[in-house]
Amino acid sequence: MLVQLSQSISEAVSVLQKCCTDEGLSHPNPDQNFSEESDSFRSNIEASKAADKIVAASSQLIALLQAPSLSLLRAACGHITSAALRVCLELSVVEILGDAGSDGLHVTKIAQRSGIVPDKLGRLLRYLSNQHIFSQVAPDTYANNRISTILHSKKSVKQLLESSDQKHDGSMEQSFPSLIELFASDLHLSSGYLTEYLKDPVMGNSEEPNHAPFNKAFQVDVSLFDWYNQPEQAARLRRFLTAMQGTDRLQADDGLLKAIEWAELPSGSIIVDVGGGWGNASLPVAVQNPHLRFVIQDKVDLVAAGQAAWETQLGQPVSSDRVSFQVHNFFASQPITGASIFILKHVLHAFSNSYAVKILKNLRAAAAPSSQLLIIDSIIPPFCSVQDNESPFLEYDPVAEMVYISDLTMMLQLNAKERTLSELEYILEISGWKVANIPPRHYNNLLTPVVAIPV
Ligand SMILES: C[S@@+](CC[C@H](N)C(=O)[O-])C[C@H]1O[C@@H](n2cnc3c(N)ncnc32)[C@H](O)[C@@H]1O
């Protein structure tokens, strides 16, 4: 097994190198920080698959050779990694190290700028560096590396210190750090209550959105979204909406631009982005299709913030006949009837079946026979852990890993779930819709667009 696994790694390394040489692409170099250029091999499917094979075989080697006791200890201490990452994000450690460059900075100086006791910060950085997040370049001296650099917000330390509550500003640069901060803070806390939640005879059996581990952890009675809607949670809401854009870092593209023939829709066609937040889903479509009109609906009043986010990203003012923001609760009847396209991106996965069906039925009642419903969520891939005889190692599917994380995130925060295709087809069918098209998904893409039409 050891020899087979190491041979598989060697073969896949040869494939990766050949693809890079033939196509003029690069693969990561440990001394280089992450950039689109450093990881350009991912644009080539064969190279990308070879890299996944190397990761699969290497993890299997680790599982085989590492003492089981250490494997379990590392798994059970994931919360320490998460907590240490949160410290680095909230106290601008990545930006401080960004200023220091590749020579790095002694922990006393990092601590001075971030306001933490040097000994305690040093112990966190030592732990993270041992996991390849940050590098220890000299004794007690740390530098960013290819993993930690993607947590850089592209803001200066001064900016972050002066306006920490404005940090999550909806910019693309901030979006991935916001996503990781969200996981390492609120989600971390919710996950600590999972066992109590599952043992609770009421909450553990419930379909209600306010019966999630989050509700136990934060001691609130309302659902996560209703909580975000409270004025005192404004900063959390901004972080959440910024983080939603950060999911783009986890995938090649969300398939939305190719899911519908947007350019073929008649001029003035109305696209309704239901539960659209700031309109992250619609924005790229709008950029390429000035002939379409967009209505971004959300329960939260995001009119001013949404407009500002679009203007920042488009670099120009947007007129209300091109895009309008509307406060609308998708559990009430849909005010826009006969739209060309209704978009539901990252919405259905945030609700249990009985609530998802209510949303779908309201859209069905407002649909014209020609309306289409574009659902963009992850679809849980068929699970298969069976090894074939030819291959000594288990397939590693990075998409499955991300979808499982997303599925459990939905359980932790909203008592909701990601669905398999047949689970999605079931809730569509009982709501008067049917799947019309599932455009091919890009390899390694987390999200699967599904186009449904009225039955
Ligand atoms: C996960 S976010 C997705 C946002 C956006 N579609 C995207 O992909 O970036 C879900 C959104 O649904 C909104 N939402 C939650 N409950 C709602 C309701 N009852 N009616 C309308 N919007 C709601 C939230 O405020 C949030 O902006």
The ligand as an ORCA input file, in Angstrom:
! r2SCAN-3c Opt
* xyz 0 1
  C     -27.408     33.349      2.503
  S     -27.949     34.939      2.097
  C     -27.875     34.927      0.360
  C     -27.807     36.299     -0.231
  C     -27.616     36.318     -1.748
  N     -28.656     35.584     -2.446
  C     -26.247     35.810     -2.127
  O     -26.126     34.723     -2.719
  O     -25.265     36.499     -1.819
  C     -29.683     34.765      2.403
  C     -30.396     36.080      2.324
  O     -31.785     35.827      2.524
  C     -32.306     36.911      3.274
  N     -33.540     36.478      3.936
  C     -33.660     35.685      5.022
  N     -34.954     35.511      5.340
  C     -35.652     36.197      4.411
  C     -37.042     36.373      4.187
  N     -37.953     35.812      4.995
  N     -37.412     37.108      3.127
  C     -36.492     37.672      2.303
  N     -35.156     37.556      2.482
  C     -34.747     36.818      3.517
  C     -31.195     37.272      4.242
  O     -31.360     38.578      4.765
  C     -29.961     37.097      3.362
  O     -29.599     38.306      2.741
*
